[in-house]
Amino acid sequence: MLVLAPFVFLVTAVAALENPHRKAASFKRPAKGLHKREVSAARTEHKYLNKKTEKFAVNGTHFPQVPFDIGESYAGLLSNTPAGNSSLFFWFFPSTNPAAAKEITVWLNGGPGCSSLDGLLQENGPFLWQSGAYEPVRNPYSWTNLTNVVYIDQPADTGFSPGPSTVQNEVDISNQFNDFWERFIQTFSMEGYKVYLTGESYAGQYIPYMAEGMLNRNDKKHFNLKGIQINDPSINDNNVLMYAPAVAALNHYSSVFALNSTFMTEINERADKCGYTDFLEKALTYPPPKNFPVAPDPFENGCALWDEIIKAATYINPCFNIYHLTDFCPFLWDEMGFPSLAGGPNNYFNQSAVQAALNLPPTNYAICGGEIFADGDGSVPSALGPLPGVIERTNNVLIGHGWYDFLLFANGTLATIQNMTWNGAQGFQRPPDEPLFVPYTDELEDISNGNAGSPWNYDAGGGILGTAHTERGLTFSSVYTAGHEIPQYTPGAAYRHLEFLLGRIENLQQRGPFTTL
């Protein structure tokens, strides 16, 4: 398919779509006539409101600049002592789904030092304010439709969590988070709840260490961990995740980059010379080779080819976005200033009214930028440390990956998996090329019939949207149209992933509607 063995795992995954006109019992549009604040506070049932939690209650009916009721939620600061000496910010959204009665899902962004409110506001929260939008809108693919969700800024000095950071490694991260977490469970009387950890990017480093810490506490009252999901994750060194797969991905998307033939010829010759071609051909075999290859050092012999691709791409497309490689000029205005790269005011969470609504003192908020590790992260990459053990102890780990991510590559993640041993074997024994099926929605049917649809709805695709493969408790799923942030670019696929993690569906090939209406 491609000279440099890129995306060989996906050759057989592109299957014919089901009839897009089929009807699915999925998301329904909100009732017409509710565009403004017409949902009274009485309609929100406050299941978690009591004397312990009332100081954290958020007025969802009149949240600043949101023209609809966001429902029951709680926000504020809880201590991360004794392992830490600060507090962590949380925003907790209970679900109205009866199936979520005894479970809680955590969402974390990465960085390190990036606020999880980015995930809330632009990916999977109950209201979205995405790039190019002039006001927040309801999110029909909100993860709160499935389960109780809490967004947490961690470690200290991230987002709304006051610094300074005192962590030196991921064990410190885990200890401080889990001390906070025990306090959170006690505050909201969630003892015994099933716990799921989810996140993206550098959360691929955070979460396996946190999960190991939870499991090692042998305390199911507070740490009843049942699974983890990490999207486009930092689980290995950059020579594997970024540099080795870069030229292969460039070749695959050559029409998007539109770089001249001279550059393409030279960069491929250098990939051969640096050993990247050979590494990928050997690493991406199923089952993996006994003598697993070592990824070349990108900073020897002029082999930092990813950097040179980015530089060349930016000459052609000044708005090139490593988080979503099909972005072109102009940049979309963005309230958060990320990931559009256009900047923008980045002031929504700096507004005094918003901070007061979240039960916070006046503070300076930044989406990213906290000084987390003074001397760098002292822990080994999670795939070389706790991740295999977490798979073995939960048998419920999902790694998702967007194809349009040009920062961390799907082939880099697969090469990492093929060099990892868990549950008695190394790597995947079969190519991970089964289809990822995402249900069609009523909104898609309306669009195909020429109807405009509700202005609130954030429509997403349906059908075969990627690949999904499970072996021995580990699932790898790629998403064709997603960038670095899967829920932002392909929310239906992210929603399906969560259904699988929570055990609502048997596998990611399962046909039929979403499990919620």
TORTOR-390834 format. One record per atom (N, C-alpha, C): x, y, z. Coordinates in steps of 0.02 Angstrom, whole numbers, plus 50000, padded with zeros to 5 digits. Layout:
XYZ;...
# end
This chain:
500424994050000;500005000050000;500435006250000;500945006450045;501415011950047;502125009150053;502595012650027;503275010250026;503565009250095;503395013850142;503725013850206;503325010350261;502915005650241;502515001750288;502045005850331;501815011650307;501355015450349;500655012650347;500345012350406;499645010650411;499475003950379;499974999350380;499834992750351;499304989050390;499204990950453;498724987550495;498014989150474;497914993750428;497244995950412;497034994050341;497394989650309;497264988250239;496564985450229;496354980950273;495714977750263;495144980950300;495284986950331;494784989750376;494254993850341;494384995950281;493915000450247;493354996350217;492814995750254;492254991650232;491694996050206;491244992950169;490674996750143;490234999150200;489985005250194;489555007950246;488865004650241;488545004250300;487855002150300;487425007650267;486805005750253;486345010550223;486265016550269;486485022550248;486435028350291;485725030650305;485245027650270;484545029750281;484205025450334;484575020650363;484265016550415;484105020950475;483575019150510;483375023150568;483695020150630;483955024450674;484275022050735;483975025750795;483855021950847;483625025150909;484225027950944;484375034250929;484975037150956;484815043850987;485205048950970;485105055550999;484505058950968;484105062051008;483525065850985;483675073250994;483405077150949;483485084350956;483115086851018;483385092151049;483005095251103;482345098151075;481865098751118;481215101351096;481295108251068;480925109751015;480955116350984;480705121651033;480975127551025;480745133051066;481115133851131;481665130151142;482035130551204;482725133551193;482795137851143;483455140451127;483725144951182;483295148351219;483515152751273;483415149251340;483525152951393;483495149951460;482775148851481;482465143651454;481765142351469;481675136051511;482235133051531;482195127151573;482275129451645;481775128751685;481805131251753;482255126951796;482485129851852;482915126151898;482555120051926;481895120351928;481515114751956;481585108451914;481775109151851;481825103251808;482465099251822;482945102251856;483565098851870;483515095351937;483545088851937;483535084951998;484235084552026;484345086952086;485015087252116;485115081052159;485385075752128;485455069352162;486015069452214;486505073852205;487095073752249;487115079752295;486585083552299;486575089552341;486415087752413;486875089452459;486765088452530;487215093452568;487245092752633;487625097552673;488365097452657;488625091652638;489345091152621;489495094252553;489025093952507;489165095952438;488885102652419;488455105652461;488115111752439;488595117452425;489165117652458;489645123052444;489965122352375;489905116552343;490175115452277;489645115952222;489015116952240;488475116952190;488555122652141;488415121252077;488455126052023;487745127451998;487585133651987;486935135551961;486935134351885;486685128551865;486685126851794;486185130651752;485685133551784;485165137151748;485425143851723;485895146851759;486145153451740;486905153451740;487205148651705;487925148651701;488145153951650;488665157951665;488825163651622;488905161951548;488555165751507;488575165551434;488325159051403;488035154651444;487745148451417;486995149251414;486695149151355;485985150951348;485505145051360;485695140351403;485255134851420;485495131851485;485085127651515;485245124451579;485755118951567;486325119251600;486835113951593;486725108251642;486215108751683;486045103351728;486425103651794;486355098251832;486675097751898;487425097151890;487795100951928;488515100251929;488805103251992;489425101452006;489775103652067;490495105152049;490755110552077;491445112552060;491775115852119;492435115452120;492815118752173;493475115352184;493765116552241;494435114052259;494385109052316;494765103552310;494845098752364;495585097452374;495785096452435;496495095552452;496785089152421;497425089452404;497795083552381;498295081152432;498195083052495;498635080852549;498445073852572;498905070152603;499565072152626;500125071552575;500005068152519;500545067552470;500735074252440;500235078652430;500355085352405;500255090452459;500335096752441;500225102152489;499785107652460;499345105752414;498925110552379;498225107652372;497865110052322;497195107652307;497125106552232;496655102352213;496505101152143;495795103552128;495715106552070;495055108852048;494685103252013;494045102752026;493615097851992;492975101151970;492665098451918;491985100251897;491635093751882;491155092051924;490815085651922;490105086451894;489955082351843;489295082351811;488965075551821;488465075051865;488095068751871;487705067251808;487605060951795;487215058751737;486505057151757;486045058051711;485355055951723;485225048851697;485745045651670;485675038851644;485645033951702;485105029951708;485065025151764;485645020251766;485935018651708;486495013951707;487115016751740;487135023251752;487725026451781;487675027051857;487195023851888;487045025051958;487645023852004;488065019151989;488615017252034;489285017351998;489395022451957;490035022951922;490225030251913;490875031451904;491125038251894;491715037951846;491705042351795;492235042651745;492615049151753;493285048651754;493725054351760;493975056151691;493985062651675;494315065051613;494905069451631;495475068151599;496085071951609;496375074051542;496565080351536;496975082451480;497715081651499;498155083151453;498855081451464;499315087351474;499745088351426;500225093951430;500955091751430;501235090651490;500945091451557;500795098751572;500285099851612;500095106551632;499515109451594;499105105251559;498535107751521;497885106051558;497445110951560;496825110351598;496325105551565;495995101651607;495485097051582;494845100651562;494795107151576;494215110951552;494235111651476;494815110651446;494835110451373;494425104551347;494495098751380;494095093051361;493355094251372;493185097651426;492485099151441;492195103751388;492535109351375;492245114551333;492295113151259;492765108851238;492865107851166;492835100651143;492705095951190;492715088951169;492095085051190;492005083851255;491495079051275;491045081351332;491055087851348;490635090351401;489915091451380;489475093251428;488765094251411;488635100551370;489105105251372;489045111051327;489735112251296;489725114551233;490345115351194;490415122551171;491035124851169;491195131251138;491815130151096;491705127651036;492265125450994;492505130950947;493055129550914;493355134350867;492835136650816;492795143250806;492345146050756;491645147350779;491475145150840;490795146150866;490745152650905;490185156150899;490105162550933;489795161951002;489535156051019;489265154951085;489245147451099;489185145451163;489145138351178;488515135151150;488555128651137;487985124851112;487935118351152;487345115451152;487255108951184;487655103651146;487875098651182;488255093251152;487845086751157;487545084551102;487155078351104;487595072251117;488255072851106;488725067451118;489095068351184;488795072151230;489105073051296;489185066351331;489755065251360;489875059051396;489425058451457;489155064051480;488695063751537;488035060351519;487895059551455;487315055551435;487405048151453;488025046051459;488185039151474;488335037851547;488705042451579;488965040951645;489105047451683;489215046951748;489445052551788;490155054251767;490295060651756;490945062751732;491215068451775;491855067951792;492185073351828;492815075351790;492885081851779;493475084751746;493925087651801;494565085751800;495015087551854;495645090751826;495825096551854;496465099751837;496995097051884;497465093251857;497985090351897;498615089551856;499205089551888;499335090651959;499265098051976;499455099852038;499445106852059;499825111152008;499595117151998;499855122051951;499615120851880;499075116851874;498745115751810;498065119051812;497905123151762;497245126151759;497065130051822;496505128051854;496285131351915;496595128551979;496995123251973;497295120352033;497895124452054;497885127252114;498425131752135;499095128152143;499625131752123;500295129052128;500625131252192;501275130152198;501705127252146;501655119652145;501865116852088;501905109652082;502495107152124;502385101352156;502925098352195;503105091352171;502875089552110;502995082752086;503665082352048;503985076752055;504605075452019;504535069751970;504005065751978;503915059851935;503185057851938;503025052451902;502335050251897;502085046851960;502525044252001;502305041552066;502055047152110;502395052852109;502145058752145;501465060852118;501405060952052;500765062752020;500215058152046;500345051652045;499855046652066;499665047552140;500155048352182;500015048952254;499595055052269;499775060752238;499395066852252;498685066352224;498615063652164;497955062952135;497525058252177;497795052652197;497395047652233;497225049952304;497635054152335;497435057152399;496845061852388;496875065752335;496295069852316;495685065552302;495795060152265;495235055952243;494865052752302;495225050552351;494895047652410;494445052852443;494685059052446;494285064452475;493675066052431;493765065752365;493195066952320;492665061652329;492855055352332;492375049852342;491985050752407;492345052652460;492015053552524;491545059552523;491735064952489;491325070952487;490655069552453;490665065652399;490045064352361;489745057452376;489985054352430;489695047952453;489665042752397;490225041952362;490265037352306;490645030952324;490665029352386;491035023352407;490795017252369;491265013452341;491115007452304;490955008452231;490915014752208;490775016052137;491325013252093;491115010652035;491605008751984;491955015051959;492615014751950;492995020551929;493315019151861;493255023951815;493575023451749;493995029751739;494615028951719;495065034551705;495135035451630;495005041451605;495055042751534;495425049351523;495745049951465;496085056151448;496475055451384;496865060651368;497215060751304;497915063651311;498325062351262;498995065251256;499425063351316;499675068351354;500115066651410;499745063051466;499085062851464;498715058651510;498875051351498;499155049651440;499405042951427;499985041151472;500325046151498;500835045151549;500525045251619;500095050151631;499785050751697;499385044551716;498915042651672;498385038051692;498635031051710;499085027851672;499315021351694;499645021351763;500015026751778;500315027251845;499775028251898;499275032451884;498725033351931;498355026851942;498235023351887;497875016951891;498265011951933;498915011451922;499325006851962;499285008852036;499305015452050;499255017752119;498585015952150;498045016552112;497385014652137;497355007152153;497595003152106;497564995952115;497994993652174;498554997052184;499004995052239;498724996852307;498245001252310;497955003052375;497484997652402;497274993052359;496844987552381;496254990152422;495934995252396;495384998552431;494824999752381;494374994952373;493834995752324;493295000552347;493325002452409;492845007452433;492965014152400;493605015952390;493775022352359;494095021652290;494375015852276;494775014952215;494565008652177;493925008252162;493655002352128;493755003052053;494385003052032;494555004351962;494344998551917;493985000251863;493734995151817;494004995751746;494355001051731;494625001651663;494905008551651;495315009051598;495595015451578;495555016151502;495525022451480;495545024051409;496015029951399;496495029151353;496965034551338;496985035551262;496865041851241;496835043551170;497475047051148;497725045151089;498335048251061;498845049251117;499045043851150;499375044551214;500135045051210;500415048551258;501145048551269;501305042451313;501495036951281;501635030851318;502345028251306;502725031851264;503395029551247;503825035651231;504445034451214;504895039951196;504705042751128;504895049051116;504705052351054;505035049350992;505595045851001;505895042650942;505435037450912;505025034250954;504545029250930;503885032450910;503635037050951;502965039750941;502945045150887;503485048950878;503485054650833;503945053750773;504565052150785;505065052550733;505065046550685;505045040650712;505065034750669;504495034450618;503865036150638;503305035550591;503185041750547;503565047150556;503385053450525;503385053250449;503905050450418;503945050450345;503415045750316;503285040150349;502765035650325;502085039150324;501935042950377;501305046650378;501295052150325;501865055550315;501905060550262;501745057450194;502015051650179;501875048350116;501135046650110;500835044450164;500135042550163;499695048550147;499885054350173;499495060450164;499845065450118;500195062950069;500595067350025;500155072549989;499535070649972;499105075349937;498885081049983;498855079850048;498685085050096;499265089950104;499865087250108;500455091450119;500655095350056;500575092149998;500735095349934;501455097949932;501925094049959;502635095949956;502925093749890;503435097249866;503685095749799;504065089149797;504165086549737;504465079949728;505195079749752;505545085349747;506235085449771;506275084149846;505845087549883;505825086549956;505615079449972;505095076949938;504845070249954;505375064949940;505725065649885;506255060749870;506805060949922;507015066949940;507565067549989;507365065050058;506755066750081;506555064750148;506475057250152;506255053950098;506205046750098;506885043350098;507355046250060;508035043450060;508345043950129;508215049550163;508485050350230;508145045750281;507495044550271;507155039750315;507455032750308;507625030850248;507965024450237;508645024450272;509025029750261;509705030150287;509705030350364;509215033850393;509185034350466;508935027850498;508645023450460;508405017050487;507675016950505;507315022350490;506605022550506;506195017550465;506355016950402;505995012350359;506055005250384;506665003250398;506784996450422;506454995250490;506485000250534;506174999550600;505424998150593;505075002250552;504345001350546;504174994650514;504544992550464;504394986250430;504444980450479;504934980650524;505014975250572;504534975850631;504444982050655;504034982950715;503294981650703;503054983450643;502344982750628;502204976050594;502384970750628;502234963950606;501844960450661;501424955750641;500954952450687;500974944950677;501224941150727;501484943150792;502154946750784;502384950050837;503004954050831;503614949650826;504174952350801;504794948450797;505084947250867;505424941550874;505734939950939;506274944950957;506684946850908;507194951850920;506914958550896;506584962050941;506234968050922;506734973550905;506614977250850;507094982450830;507104988350878;507654991850878;507724997850918;507625003950873;507195008550895;507055014550855;507685018950852;507845021550794;508435025950788;508375032150831;508945034850851;508965041250887;508895046950837;508365050950842;508255056250792;508775061850795;509135062150849;509605067750857;510325065650843;510385060050809;511035057950783;511005057850707;511525060050676;511595059750603;511045063550565;510795068950596;510305073050561;509655069650547;509405065650594;508805061650583;508175064350616;508165070750635;507565073850663;507095075850606;506855070850570;506475072150509;505785075050523;505485073350579;504835076250596;504875083850596;505385086550626;505465093850630;505515096850560;505855093450515;505955096150448;505305095750408;504905090550420;504245090050387;503795095750410;503795097150475;503375102550501;503585109250471;504235110450467;504475116650438;504255117350365;504345111950326;504155112150256;503395113050248;503015109550289;502285109950285;502035117050299;502375120450346;502165127250365;502315132250310;502835131050270;502965135350212;502375134950163;502115128850152;501565127950105;500905130350135;500795128450198;500165130150233;500345133550299;500365140250301;500555143750362;500105142150422;499525139250409;499075137350463;499105129950479;499645126650458;499715119450472;499655118150547;499255113150563;499105111550633;499295104350647;499805103350688;500035096550703;499495092450738;499015095750769;498495092050805;497945089650758;497915092450698;497395090450649;497645092650581;497975088150546;498395090050489;497995092550429;497335091850428;496955094250371;496695101350381;496925104750434;496725111850443;497095116250393;496735121250367;497035126150322;496835133150343;497165138150314;496995145150330;496295146750306;495945151350339;496175155050397;496075151050462;496455152850513;496335150050579;495625151850601;495295147250635;494655148850665;494765152350732;494375157750743;494395160950809;494215155950862;494525156350919;494425151250970;494415154351039;493875153151075;493805155951143;494355153451189;494565147251180;495085144451223;495785145651195;495835147651132;496495148551102;496845142051087;496455136551081;496755130051068;496195125151052;496265120651005;496855119150966;496875122450897;496445127450886;496435130850822;497095134250806;497465136250857;498105139850851;498005147050830;497385149350826;497255156250807;497355161050865;497445158350924;497475162650982;496775163551008;496525169651007;495875170951036;495975173551106;495435175751137;495505179251201;495745174751259;495575168151256;495755163551310;495535166551377;494955169851377;494765173251438;494115170851468;493795165751439;493155163551467;493235161551540;493725157351554;493815155051622;494205160051665;494395165751635;494685171051675;494165176351695;493565175551671;493035180351689;492835179351762;492765184751798;492605184351869;491935180751881;491445181851835;490795178651844;490855171051836;491265168851790;491365161651780;491715158651840;492235161851864;492595159251922;492155159051984;491755164151993;491295164152050;490785158552044;490535157351983;490045152051972;490345145151986;491015144551979;491355138251993;491625137852064;491395142452106;491575142452177;492325143352189;492615147852148;493335149052151;493485156152173;494045157252207;494275164052219;494555166952155;494635173452149;494935176352088;495625173352076;495735171252015;496375167951999;496535169051926;497155167751907;497375168451838;497375161551806;496925160551758;496845154051726;497205153951658;497535148451643;497815147351577;497665140151556;497485139251493;497315132451471;497915127751476;498505130251462;499125126351470;499665130951498;500205128051521;500765132351541;501015131451611;500695127151651;500935126151719;501635123051719;502045125151768;502715122251775;502655115951818;502615110251785;502455104051820;503085100551846;503545098851803;504155095351822;504745100151815;505035102051871;505585106851869;506185104151830;506305097651836;506875094551803;506665089051754;506055089551729;505805084351684;505485078651722;505075074851687;504735069151716;505245063651730;505325061851793;505825056851811;505615049751802;505025048551776;504775041651768;504885039051697;504935032551690;504995029451624;504315030151589;504295029951523;503655030051488;503195024551513;502555026051514;502075021451546;502055014551515;502175014051449;502175007551417;502755003251439;503295006451463;503875002851488;503835001851563;503295004551593;503205004051665;502555000651683;502045004551706;501455001551735;500924999151686;500925001451623;500364999951578;500234992451570;500734988251557;500584981051550;500244978151611;500474980151670;500164977651731;499454979951740;499304986151719;498614988651724;498164984651677;498414982951618;498014978651573;497864972051606;498364968951636;498284962451667;497804962651726;497794968051762;497394968451824;496694970951812;496554973951754;495874976251739;495574972651679;495994970351633;495774967551569;495274972051534;495384978651542;494944983551511;495324989951499;495764989851449;496154995751431;496024997151357;495845003351341;495715005451272;496195011051254;496545010151199;496975015351171;496665017651105;496465023951102;496175026751041;496695031051005;496625031650938;497105035650901;496785038650839;496875045250831;496615048650772;497125048550715;496885047250654;497325046950596;497635053750579;497265059150592;497495065750572;497945069150624;498155065450674;498625067850723;499325067550693;499655073350686;500345073350660;500835075350715;500645073950777;501105074750833;501305067950861;500815063950878;500935057150901;500565052550852;500925047750824;500665043950767;500385037150788;499865035050753;499575028450766;500085022950758;500515023450707;501025018150698;501535018150754;501665023950784;502105024150842;501805020650901;501155021650911;500805018150965;500795010650953;500675008650891;500665001450875;501354998350883;501885001950863;502554999350873;502694998450947;502435002950988;502515002251061;502144996151087;501524995251063;501134989351084;501494982851065;501784982751005;502114976550982;502744974951022;503004979751059;503594978551100;503414977851174;502764977251188;502524976951257;502244969951271;502374967251329;502144960551347;501634961051403;501054957751393;500534957651444;500134951251436;499874948751491;499454942751492;499754937051452;500404935951461;500734930051435;500984930151365;500954935851331;501204936151262;501434943251247;501834943951195;502074950451173;501664952951114;501424959151120;501084962451064;500444959051042;500164961950989;499584958850957;499814953150913;499444947650915;499624941850874;499324942150805;498814946350796;498484947150732;498464954550713;498434956150650;498394963250629;497764966550657;497824972550684;497244975950714;496834979650662;496484975850621;496154978950563;495404977850559;495094975450614;494364974850613;494044981750613;493434982350586;493124989050580;492874991650647;492904998250654;492565001850708;491895004250681;491355001750708;490685003750686;490395008950733;490175014550705;489845019850743;489125020450717;488625020150761;487935020350738;487755026750701;487295026050653;487005031850620;486495035050667;486395041550660;485915045050702;485355047950661;484815049850695;484255053050660;484475059450626;484955063050656;485195069250626;485505067850557;485885062350551;486185060750487;485655059150435;485125055650457;484585054150410;484245060450386;484135065250432;483815071550413;484245075350363;484905075450375;485355078950328;485325075750259;485325069050257;485315065550192;484665066850155;484135068750193;483495070350162;483415077750147;483965081550158;483955088650141;483705093250194;483615090750255;483375094950310;483965098150346;483865104250368;484415107950399;484595105250467;484115102750505;484255100350572;484275105950623;484335104050686;484335108850740;484985112750742;484955119350755;485575123250760;485995121250820;485705117550868;486085115450926;486535109550910;486325105350864;486635098850858;487335099150829;487775095550860;488455094750835;488465087950801;488355087850736;488265081550701;488925077850694;488875071350694;489465067150686;489305061650637;489825058650608;489725053550558;489505046950587;489335042350543;489145035650562;489405030650511;489405024250530;489655018950487;490325016550509;490745014350461;491415011950478;491875018150480;492065020050540;492455026250550;493165024850572;493375018550570;494055017050591;494145009650600;494615007950643;494755000950658;494714999850734;494604993650753;494584991950825;494784984650833;495244983450878;495504976650887;495644975550961;495454969650986;495544967951056;495914961251063;496424961251105;496764955051123;496974955451196;496784950451234;497034949451303;496934955551347;496354958751340;496194964351384;496394971151359;496724971651301;496934978051272;496574979051206;496264984851197;495944986751135;496304992751105;496454992251040;496724997851002;496214999750949;496035006250947;495545008550898;495805014850865;495845014750799;496015020750761;495385023950733;495405030550724;494825034250699;495045038350639;494735036950582;494965039850519;494975047450518;494445050650542;494375057850532;494575061950593;494845058750644;495015062350705;495735064850704;495845070450739;496515072750751;496735070550820;497155074650853;497435072950918;496885072150971;496325075650961;495775075551009;495185071850978;495105065450991;494585061450958;493895064050973;493695065551036;493005067851047;492845074451012;493345078550999;493215084950967;493055084150893;493425079850860;493365079350787;492895073750765;492825068550804;492395062950786;492015060650848;491545064750872;491235063350937;490845056850940;490555054750883;490195048450884;490645042450898;491255042550870;491725037150882;491955037250955;492085043250982;492285043751052;491735041351099;491115042851081;490545040651121;490495032951119;490615030051061;490605022751054;491155019551095;491755022651093;492305020151134;492105019851208;491785025151232;491605025351303;491075020051318;490605019051273;490115013751283;490455007051293;490975005851253;491344999551258;491724999151324;492065004551343;492445004551405;491995003151465;491395006051464;490925005251519;490564998551518;490664994651467;490344988051462;489644988251437;489444993651403;488764994151378;488674990451311;489224989251276;489204985251215;489754979951219;489684974551182;490154969051187;490814970351151;490774973751094;491384975151056;491254981051011;491774983550980;491724989550938;491524987950866;491394981650852;491094979850788;490344979150793;490064979550853;489354978350865;488924983350825;488434980750789;487974985050751;487374986750795;486994991550771;486414993750809;486515000650836;486015003350870;486035010250892;486485011350952;486595017750968;486915019351032;486475016851089;486765016151148;486405013351205;485975018551241;486015024951220;485615030151251;485165033251198;484635036351221;484165039751176;484295047251178;
# end
